[in-house]
Amino acid sequence: MKKVLIGLALVAFLLNLTGTAIADGAELWAKKCALCHGKDGKGTTPMCEKYKCPDLTNPKVQAAFTDDQVTKSIIEGIKDKSGNTVMLPFKEKLTTEEVKEIVQFLRTLKGK
């Protein structure tokens, strides 16, 4: 019984950490990403319309990339086929943990 209670406490703790990370990711999104991608992630801002950003709430769009791909894009930025920067890199502006939090939050936008 004691092991079950410890296990349940551990699960509750981990779920709380995930919720905290998503909340932190939402705050970071609002500060670092929403200007271009929009608060809702739909990409209807003038910047996203200019660069044809995908609607990040679309489940098909989200299924087309992995967390590692999003992480790389955030850290290194994105260039178009001509080599022009369409998304600036955030490697100097965000920690690895902050990038993870943004990715976790981004996944919550699916289907909204």
N, C-alpha and C positions, 0 to 999 in steps of 0.2 A: 504494500500500500504506500509506503514511504517513497519508493522509487516512482510510482505513478504520480504522486503529488509533485515530486521534483521535476519529472518530465513535463507535467502540465505547466508548472511555473516557468520552465525553460521555454516552452512554446509560447506562452503569453509574453515573456520578455522579448523573444525574437519578433513576434508580431508587432509589439510596441516599437521596436527599433525600425522596422520597415515603415510603419506609419509615420514615425518621426522623420525618416529619410525622405518620404514622399512630401511631407509638409515643407521640409527644408528645400527640396527640389522645386516645389511650387514657388517658393519665395525667390529662389535663384532664377527660375524661369521668368518670373515677372521682372526681375532686374536686368537679366542678361539676354533673354531670348524673345520676349514678347514684343519688343520694338519692331522686329522684323517678322516673326512668325505669328504674332497676335497673341493675346492673352489666352485665347481658346485653342491655338495651334492650327487654325484653319488656313492660315496663310493668305488672308484677305487684305493685308496691309499693302500700301504702295510699294514698299521694298520687295515683298514677296511676289507681288503681281509683276514687277519689273523682271525679276529673276526666275519666275515660274516655279516657286516653291510648291512642294506637294502639300496637300491637306493632311496634316499629321493626325487628324482624328479619324481618317478613313482606315478601317480595318485592313483593307487590301494593301494600302500604302505601308502600314505598320508591319504587315506580314512580309513585305519585300526586303526588310533590313533586320539585321541582328543587333543586339545591344552593343556588341563589339564594333560593328560598323558605325553606329551612331556615336559611340565614344570616340572613335578615330576621327570622324567628321568634326566633332566639337573641338577636339584637341588640335587637329592639323588644319582645319578649315576645309573648304570645298572649292575646287576650280572647275570651270566648264571645259569643254573639249578643246577650246582655243588656248587654255592656260590662264584665263582671266579669273581672278578671285571673285567668287559669288557669295562665299561666307568666310569671314575672317577667322583665323585660328584663335582659340581661347587658351592655349597652353600656358601663356604668361598671366592669364587673368583668373583661372580657376584651378583648384587643386584636383587631384585624382578623385578624392571623395566627393567633391562638389559635382564633378562630371557624372559620377555614378548616381547621385541624387537627382540630377536633371533627367537622366535616362529613365530612372524609376518613375519620376513624375510624368515624363513623356508617354510612357506606356499606359498611364491612367487616362489619357486623352482619347484612346481608341474607342470609337463608337459614340462619341459625345456630339 
